[in-house]
Amino acid sequence: MNSKLAKGSFLLVIGAFLFRIGGYIYKVAMANLLGPSGYGILSFTWPLQNFLIMIATAGLPPAIAKHVSEYYAKDDPEMVKAVISISIRMMIALGLVFSVVIFVLAKPIAIGFFNNSQAIVPFQLIALITPFSVIVGALRGTFQGFYQMKNILITRAFELFFMVTVAVGLVFGGFYVAGAVVGTAVGFMMAMVAALYLFQRDVRGKINPPKKLLARSRRQLTTYDKYRVAKMLIIFSVPVVITGLAELALYDTGTLVIGHYMPSSDAGFFNVASTVARFPLIISMAVATSVLPAAAEAMSLNDHTLLRTYILQSYRYVSFIVMPLCVGTIVFAKPIISLLFGNAYIPGAQSLQILAAGMLFFTLYTISSSIAQGLGRPRLPMYVLIFGTTINIILSIILVPAIGINGGAIATTIAALVLMSILMWRTLILAHVSLPIVEFGKIIIASIAMGVVFLTFPQTKIYLIAALILSPFIYLGILSVIGGLKSEDVRMLYKVSSKLGPLSAIVNSLIRLIERFAR
């Protein structure tokens, strides 16, 4: 039972890591080609683009994943088919409507809110993205429901490759920020082509049984049945989309408020810091993607032991990896920004240190949110996130004019701490699960001790690279000595090592050294 969550999460962690690296290549290229001011304008398009996609998809991808997983577990292909087909139709219709809306509102937003005429064309071009992105979202939700995590990774690979190559080519060709936005649109278009092929190859047969089986199959759904399916999806997705919008507001409030009060170059500094700080979220998002259908399946089977295992594994996997990542980011903020984006973006280093702590809180919130959705309680993260986002907006409006971009970082971090504390507590109560505090405390101690060691290192790129090499040895060594390493951690490390090719022998030697300390 453990392997489904571990395997799905591991695939998505590896794929999301590669996708994030590719995303960094895109952003590094754009930052260097456009400069802080142009990159700041581009950063204005991302909140608007994400907001539009969230509205257009109506929060349906998580609903698709949940209900596909449940009905497939119950061997009801007709309901699985209905969930997929009805969701896709709804999302296509919404995507077309909101593409027109954003095209019309592009000029008022660019001039009225950002006071920047150069943002008009990039905002208008966002309308090209939506029709393709909604279809990709629906098909990824379907793949998630069937635990076909590899297919999700393939579509992301197509999106990333064409986004980067087309955007870089167009910006080099003189199309400035508009070229970067068109590259994103092409990326989604090619991801849609790949997703349709994978759907035909891997899903069509599951929802359309052979004719011999179909002849003696279950009921055929009536129009009223389909209406009930649509209603079920909407009931689930409305709180999800509200939650998603609040989450986007939490991410992007700093950029938007900075863009309103300060020059676009300051927004570029802040967005660089935010981009780096979000790196650990690839871990939590990968685990969260797997735990949602897993929790839904455990609930449908009324298996509390399975549910408890999924929940504790999710929190532990994330804490085990994300905690040392965040500590390392705080210590080496300046050389990280310098290495990735150049010295021109160093003014964002202090914001990165603040945001790294905030993203640690947000990773645990993300896991709690997916667990709550899998338990059939999507309104819970919605209410908590709305509360936290409200705090973020109020604090950003107060702090950004007073202390600049660091004010946006402080507001986001405080809001993330509030979110994590409330939702994690409520989710554990809902699932009747208690966290082993001592085990998580040892992870925190090992991470902080590693950070203390790195504080003695000079703030240079060379020492940053040295720290990256030494960090697994120091962190795992400290964790094993204080008794914080478990046998399941060792098994996970061996699985990771098996994927490292020539480095596997070296990593296996390290694992064997600490394996005897595992409990």
N, C-alpha and C positions, 0 to 999 in steps of 0.2 A: 504493500500500500504506500510505503514511503517513496518508492521509485518513481511513481507517476509525477508527484510534486517535484522531487529532486531532479528528475530527467528533464521535465518541462522547464523548470526554472533554470537549470544549467544551460540548456540550449539557448534560452532567451538571454541569459546573462552574456554568453559568448557572442551571440549575434548582436545584442544591444551594445555590447562593448565595441564591436567592430563598426556598428552603425554610428555610435557616438564619436568614435575616432574619425569616421568619414565626415560626420557633421562638423567636427573641429576643423578638418581640412577645409571644408566649405567656409566656415566662419573666419578661419585664419586667412584664407585667400581673400575673402571679401574685406576683412579688416585692413589688410595690407594694400589691396587694390583701391579701396574707396577712401581710406583715411578715417580718422575719428569722426569727422562731421558726416561724411557719406555713410559710414557704418552706423552712425546714430540714426540717420533717416531710415536705413534698412531695418534697424531694430524697432522702429515705430510700426513697420508693416507686420511684424510677427504677432503682436497681441491682437491686431485687427484680423489677421488671417486665422489665427487659432479660435478667436471668438466666433468668426463666421462659420468655420467648419463645425464647431460645437453646436451652434444653433441649427445648422443645416442637417446635421446627423441626428438631431433631437435626442442625443444620448442613447441611441439604439444599439450600438455595438456591444456594450456590456449586457444589455437585455437579450440580444441574440445569443451571446455566449452562454448566459445562464440558462435560458430556456432550451436551447439546442442540447446542452449537456444533460439537462433533466429529462427531456423527452426521449433522447437517444438511450439514456440509461434505462428508461422504462420500455424500450423497444416499440416506440410509436413514430415510425417514419413519416406518417401523414402530418402529424403536428410539427415535426421538425421541418418538413418542407414548407408548411404554411408560415411558420415563424420566419424562415429565410426569405421567402418570396414577398410576403407582405411588408417586411422591414425594408427590403431593397426598393420597392415601389414608393414607399413613404419618403425614403431618404432622397431618391432622385428628384421627386417633386419639390421637396423643400430646398434641395441644392440649387435648382434652377431659379426658384423664387428669390432666394437670398443673393444669388449672383447678380441679379438685376438691381436689388436693393443696394448692395455695396457699391456698384458702379455709379449709381445716382448720388450716393452720399459721400463719395470720395472727396470731392472738392470742399464741401462744407466742413468735413472733419479735418482735412489738411490745413485749411486756412483758419477755420474757427477755433480749433482746439490747439493745434501745434504751431499755428502762425508760420507755416513753412510751405510755400508754393511748390517747392521741389518734390514734395511728397504726393502731389495730386496724381500723377501718372502711375507711380508704383501702387498707390491705393486702388486705382481703377483696375490695374492688371490683376489684383487679387481675385477679381471676379472669374478669371480663367481657371483658378485652382479648384474652386468648390465643386463643380460637377464631377470631376475625376476623384477628388478626395472622399466624397461621400460613398461612392461605390467601393473604393478601396476599404473604407472603414467597415462597411457592411460585410464584405468578404473576409476581412481579418477577424471580425467578431465570430463569423461562422467557423473559421479555422480554429479559433480559440475554444469554441464549444466542443469541437471534436478532438481537442488536444493535439492538433496538427501545428505545433509551434514552429516546425521547420518551414512550413509554408509562409508563416508570418515573416520569418526572417528573409525568405527569398523575395517577397514583395518589397520589404524594406531595402534590400540590396539594390533592386531595380530603381526604386525611388531615389536612393542616395547617389548611385552612379550617374544617372542622367541629370539629376539636379546639379551636382558638382560640375560635371563636364560642360553642360550647356550654360550654366551661370558664369563660369569662369571665361568661357569663350565669348559670351556676349559682353561681359564687362570689359574684357580685353578689346573687343570690337568697338568700344566707345558708348555702349548703351547705359552705363553708369548703374544706378540702383534699379532701374527698370529691368535691366538684363538679369540681375540676380533674382527678381521676382518671377520673370518668365522661366528661368531655370527651375524654380520650384514647381511651377505648373507642369512643365514637361516631365519632371520627376514623378509626379502623381499620375500623369497620363500613362507612362510606361509601367508604373506599379499596377495600375488598373489592368493593363493588358496581361501582365504576368499573373495577377490574381484570378482573372477570368479563366485562364488556361489551367491553373492549379485547381480551381473549383470544378472544372469539367473533368479533370483527371482523377481527383481524390474524393470529391464530395458527391458528385452527381449519382454515382452508383449506390451510395448509402441512403439517399432520399428517394430514389426511383428503383424499387426492387424489380427483378426480372418479371416478365409478363406472367409466367406460370405462378409465381408467388403472388403477383398483384391480383390475379383472378380470384384467389381465395383469401384476399387480404382483408384488412380491417375496413372500417367505415370510410366512406368518402365524405369529406367535409362539406357542409352546406354553406350558403352565403352567411347565415347567422353564425355558424361556427367561426368563419373567417373574421366576422365582425368582432366576435369575442376575443379572438387572437389579437387583433389590432388594439382592442381596448386593454388587454392584458399587457401588451408591449408598452403602450402609452403610460399606463399606470406605473409601470416599473421605471420607464425612461425619464419621465418628467422630473422626479427628484434627482435622477442621475445627471440630467443636463443642467439643472440648477446647481448641483454640486460641481459639475465640470466648469461652469461659468465662474462660480465663486473661486474655484481652484486657479483658473486662468487669471482672475483678478488678483489673487494672492501672489502669483508669479510676476505679473506684469504691472501691478500698481506702481511700483517704484519707477519703472521705465516711463510710464505714462505721465506720472506727476513730475518727474525730472524733465521730460520733454516739454511739459507745459510751462514750467517755471525757469528752466535753464537752457543753455545752448545745446544743440544736437550732439556736440562733441562730448558733453558730460553724460548724455544718455549712452553714448558709445562706450565710455569708461565703465559705467554701471552695468551695461549689458555684457561686457566682457567678463566682469566679476561674477555676474549671475550665471553665465554660461559655464564657467569653470566650476562654480559651487554646485551646480546641478549634476555634475558628473556622477556622484554616488547614487543618484536616483535611477541609474540604469539597473542597479542591483535590486532596489525595491520594486521598480516597475516590472521587472522580469518575474520576481517572486509573486507580486500581486496579480499579474496576469494568470499565473498558474493556480493560485490559491482561490480565486473567485469560483471557477467551475468545480474545483476540488471540494470547497466548502459546500457548494450547492449540492453536489453529489452525495456528500456525507449526510447532509440534512435530509435529502430525499430518501436515503436508506435508513434514516434514524439511527445512525451509528455514531454515538458520542465519542467513543474511543478513537475512531478514525478522525473525527473532527478535531479533537484535542491534539492529536499528533500533527495534523496539518498546520494548526495555528501556532503551536510551539516551534515547529520547524521553521515556519515562515519568519517569525520574529528572530530566532537564533541565527538563521542564515544571513539575514540582513545586518544584524548587530555585529556578527563575527567579522564581516567584511567592511561595512560602511564606517564603523567607529574609527578604526585606524586610518582609513582614507581621509576622513574629515580632520582628524588631528594632524596628519601630514600636510594637508592643504593649509591649515592655519599657520603652521610653522614656516612653510616655504611659499607663502603667497606671492611675494615679489618675483622670485626666480621663475615660478610657474607662469605668471603672466608674461614675463619677459621672454621666456622660451617659446611660448605659444603665439603671442600676438605682437611682440616687440616692445621696446622700451617706451614707445609713445603712449602705451596704455597702462604704464605703471601707476598713474594716479588712481586706478581702481583697486589697488592691492589691499588697502585697509577695508574696503567694502567686501572684498573676497573673504577676508578673515572673519568678518562678522557673519556673512552669508553662509560660510561653511558650517558654522554651528547651527544656523537655521535649517539648513538642508538635512542635517542629521536628525533633527526633530521631525522634519517633513517626511523623511523616508519611513519612519515608524508610523506616522499618520497614514501614509499611503497603504501600508499593509493592513492597518485597522479598517480603512475604508473598504478595501476589497473583501475582507472577511465579512464585514457588515452587509455588503451587497450580496455576497454568497449566501448569507443567512436569511436573505429576504427582507432586509431592513435598510433599503437605500436612503430612506429619509433621515436616518440617524447621522451619517456623515454630511448630509446636506445641511441640516440644522447647525451642526458644529462648525462646518466650513463657512457658512454665512456669517456666523458670529465672529470667527477668526478673521475673515476677510474684512468685515466692518472695522475691526480693531486696526487692521493693516492700513486701510484707507484713511482712517482718522489720524493715525500716527504719522503716515506719510505726508499728509497735507500739513501737519504741524511741523514735522522735523525737517523735511526737504528744504523749505525756504530758509530754515534757521541754520542748518549745518551742512547742507548740500547732499551729495550722493550717499554719504554714510548714513544720513537720516533715513533714506529708503531702505538701506540694509538693516538698520536697527529695527525699523517697523516690521519688516518681513520676518526677522528672527523672533521677535517677541510674539508675533501672531502664530508662527509655526510651533512655538513652545506651548502656547495655549491650545492649539489644535491637537497636538500629540497627547497632551495630558488628559484632555476631556474624552477624546474619542477612544483612545487605547483603554482607558478605565471602563467606559461604558461597553465596549465590545467584549472585553473579557468577562464582564458580569453577564452579558447577554449569552455568551457561549458557555458559561459556568466553568471557566478555566482560570487558573492562577499561574502567574509567571514565576519561575524559579529565580527569585531576586539575587541570590548568592551567585548563581552561574553568570547572570548578566553583569553583576558587579565586577566579577573577575575580568570580563572582557573590557570593561571600562578602565580598570586599573592597568591592564596590560597596554592598552592604547595610550593612556596618559604617560605611562613610564617610557614608552617608545618616543613620544613627543618630547619628553624631558631630555632624552639622549640626543635627539636631533637639534635641540636648542643650542647645543654646543657647536653645531656646524655653521660655517660662514654662509651668508645668503648669496650664493653664486650658483650658476647653472651646473657647474661640475659637481658641486656638493649635493645639489638636488638629484642628479643622476645617481651619485653614490648612495644617497638615502633610499632611492627607489630600489636599488639592488639589495641593500642591507635590511630594509624594513621587514620583509617576511621572516628573516632569520631572527631579528630582534623581537618582533611582536610575538611570533609563535614560541620562541624560546622563553620569554617572560610568562606567556600564558600557560605553557606546560609546567614551568617551575611552580607557579602558584596554584596549580591544580584546576585550571580552567579549561583544559582540553578534554573533549569527550571522544569516545570511540567513533561516533558518527561523524565528527569533524575530521578525523583521520581518514575515514572512508571517502569523504567528500574531497579531501586533498589528493588522495590517490587517483580519484576520477579526473580531477583537474590536471594532475601530472601526466596522465595517460594521453592527454590531448596536446602536450607541449613538444612532441617530436624529439629532437636531439637533446633538449633540456630535461627530458623526463628522468634520465639516470641521475642527474645532479639533484633534482627536486626530490626524487625518491630517497636518496641518501639522507637528505634533511628530514624527511618525514619519518624515516626509520629511527633517527636519533631522538625524536620527540615522542614517538609512538608509545614507548614504554611508560610515559607519564600520563597517557590518556586513561580516562575512567570508563 
